[in-house]
Amino acid sequence: MKQQQRAVPVQCITAVKETMGEGDFVVLVYALASALFAALTTVLAKLGLDGVNSTLATAVRTAVVLLFSWGIVWASGDMQHIHAFSRRNWIFLVLSGLATGFSWICYFKALQMGKVGQVVAIDKFSIVLTVGLAALFAGEALTAKTLAGAILIAAGTLVMVL
């Protein structure tokens, strides 16, 4: 019976993998892992912000991310590819880094002052904003399914915040 119970999740994963294709399944695994780590990040950050300056806490967190990221780059040998970055790559990565910094500083301050559920709901409203910005600037299509999802996310954000 236990083996049959364990087989059900494996069968589900196999079915999803076959439906999506290998590449899309790998993307799904990374996206789900990202969601899990983002959830952990929020709860751990809230616990770590008690009684400290939120901007200083953001700097500490950023230093950890920086060391961790560069450690992975060095360990994987990917540093040799940095010369392949174009000027355009550099410009957009620097702008993205600045946006990340502003986002994290605002997020940590809101998290320190507010309730986790409300802050994270508003923060994840960025999905709706991202879809719109990607359509405007990256040429991504706005399908009916995407618009419906964005509307549901916006509605869900309102429900969680109000």
N, C-alpha and C positions, 0 to 999 in steps of 0.2 A: 504494500500500500504506500509506504514512504517513497519508494522509488517511482511509483506512478505519480505521486504528488510533485516530486521534483521534476518529473518529465513534462508536466504541464507548462511551467514557465519556459523551459527549453523549447518546447513545441511552439509556444507563442513567439519567442524571439526568432526562431527559425522561420516561421511564417512571415513575420515582419521583414526579416532580412531578404527572403525570397521575393516578397512583394515590392520592396523598395529598390533592390539591387545593392550590391556590395558597397559601392562608393557612397550612396545616400545613407546606408545603414551606419557607416563609420561616422558620417556627419551627425547623424542622430545621436550616436553614443557620445560624441564630444559635446554636443549641445546639451544633452541631459546631464553630463558631468559638470558642465559649466553652470547649469541651473542649480545643481546641488551645492557646488562650491560658492556660488553667489548667495545662496540661502545661509550657508554657514558663515560667510563673510559678514552678513548683516547682523546675525545674532551675536557673533563673537565681537564685532565692533561695538555694538550696543553695550555689551558687558564691559568692554575695555575702555569705554568713554567716561565711565563713572568718576567724576571729580577731576578730570583733566581737560586741558585746552583742546578743543576739537581740531584746530589747525595743526597743532603740534602732533596730535595723534595721527592725523592724516599724513604728516611728514614721516613719522615712524613707519607707518604701514607702507608708504611709498618706497622707503628705503629697503624694506624687506622684499617687496615686489621687485625692485630694481636688482638687488643682489641675487634673488632667486632666478629671475629672467636671464641675467648675464651668465649665471652659473650654468643654466641649461644651454645657452648659446655656445659657451666655451666647451662644455662636456660633449656636445654633439658635433663640434667642429664646424658649425655654421658661420663662425666669424669670418671665414675666408670669402664669404659671399657678399660682404658688406659693400665691396667696390662696385657691385652690380646695381646699387641703388641709383636711380636717376635723380635729377634735381626735383622733378615732380614728386617722386617718392618721398624725398626728404621734406619738401614743403608740406605735403599732406600728413605725413607722420608727425611732424612737429606740431602742426595745427591740431591734430587729433590728440597729441599729448597734452597740449594746453587745455583743450576741451575736457579731457579726462581729469586734469588737475582741478579745474573749476568745478566739475561735477562732483568729485570726491570731497572737496572742501565744503561745498553746499550740502552734500548728502550727510557728511559726518555731523555738521552743525544741526541739521534737521533731525538726525537720528538721536543726537544728544538731548535735544529739547523736546522731541515728540515721541509718539508711540510707534513702535516698530511696524505694526500692521498698516498704519496710515502712511508713514513715510515710504515704506517699500512699495505700497500701492501707487502712490504718486510718482515715485521714481520709475516704476515699470510702465507708467504712462508714456515713457520715452519710446516704447515700442510703436505707439501710434505716431509720435513725432518722427521717428526713424523711417517708418514706411512712407510718410509724406515727403520727407527730405530726400529719401532714396529715389522716389518717383521724380521729384523736381530736378535733382542734381546728378543722379547716377543713371537715369534713364530706365529705372526698373518699372515694370508694368504694374498698374493698379487694377487687379482683377476684382470681380464681384466678391469672390471668396475672401480676398485680402481686405477689401473694404468692410465686409460683414464682420470679419474678425476684429478689425480695428474699432468698429462701432461697439462690439461686445466688450472689448477691453476697456474702452472709454466708459461704458456703462458700469462695468465691474469696478473700475476705479472710483466712480462716483458713489457706488453702493458702499464700498469699503471706507471711504473717507467721510461721508456724511453721517 
